Amino acid sequence: LYFSAQEGILLLYHIKGLQYEVKVCADILQPISSLIFSPDYTVLLLVTDQGTVYTYKPARGGEAVKLLDTCSSCFLAADFLTPGNKYCVSVTISGEVQVWFLEDGTCLSKLNLDIEVCVT
């Protein structure tokens, strides 16, 4: 079970029977607003309150890698485009929808909805 703390720490709760172990996986120093696993569970997207998106690969451990950083508007949400886990889509508060190549963070496409977006 992956869990994020308000301080931007990604934690892993390894539960086995009535026993559990807590492991600190990454510390990104920004509050994490959402965690999204890729369809094959090999990559975890971490979206922060400040609009930055990180990738974390549980099998490799190590630190989370900054993939996307907001320039003019905070990312409100991000998710993987399926099938596979090579691309993700994000939406900003200002209504810009973007498709990203996860390997290097290249923006492949964008569409402006011309409306402010919110989560309900």
N, C-alpha and C positions, 0 to 999 in steps of 0.2 A: 504494500500500500504506500503510494507516494503522497506526500503532504507538504504544503508550503506554509511557512511561518510568516508573520507580518513583516519581519525584518528582512525578507528575501532569501531565506534559507530553505533549500529543498531537502526534505527528510524522507528516508525510507524506513517504514515500519515492516520488518520481516517477522511475520506471525506464524508460529508453528505450534499448534495445539493451544495450550494455555500460556505458553511462553512467547515473548516478543523481544526483539532487539531493535534499537533505533540507531540509524546511521545517517550522518550528515553527508549528503551527496554533493551539494554545491551551495555557494553563497554568492548571490549576485548583487547584494547590497541595495536592492529596490524591492518594494512589496510586490509579490506575485499575485496577479488577479485571476489567472486561469492556467490550468495544466491540460494539455491535450496530447494523447498518445497517437502515434501513426497507426494505420490499420494493422500493420504487422508487429506492433509494439516494440520496434527497435529504436525509435526516436521520440522524445518527449519535447513538445513545444512549451515554453514558459513565457507567458505574456505578462508584462509588468503594468502596474498602475500608471507608470510614466510613459508607456507606449513603446517599450523596447521588447523585441522578441528574441529569445535565446533558444538554442537547441541543446538537449542533453541526451547522450546515448548511454542508457543504463548498463549495457553489456561491457562498455569500455570504461565506465567510471570516469574519473577525472572531473574537470570543471565544465560548466555550461559555457557554450560559445555564443557570443553575440552575433545574431544573424541580421536583424533589422533594427534600425534606430529611427525614430520619428524625426522628421525634419520640421514640418509645419503643423502637424496635427497628430494627436495621440492615436495609436492603434486601439480600437475598442475590442476587437476580437480577431482571432486567427484560427485556422483549421487546415488540415491536410486535404488536398484534392486527391480523390481516389479514382482508380486503383493505384496502388503503390504509395511511396512516400518521398517522391522527388520534388513535389511542388506543394506550396501552401497558398491559401488565399487569406487576405486580411481586409478589414474595413476600418476606416478611421472615423473619428467623431464627425468630421466634416463631410462624410459620405463618399470618400474615395475608396473604391474596391480595387485591390491590387493582387496580381498573381506573381509569386516569387519562386525562383529556383533555389531549393534548399541547400544545395552543395556550396554555393558561394554568395547567396543573398541577392542575386541579380533580379531586378524587377523586370518581368517579361511582358506584363500588360497592366493597364489601369483604366478604370472607368469611373467617371465622376457622376454620382447620382443626383447632384445638385440639391441635396437635402441633408440636414443634420440628422445623424443616426444616434439612437440610444438603445439601451438594453432594457427590456421589461420583464 
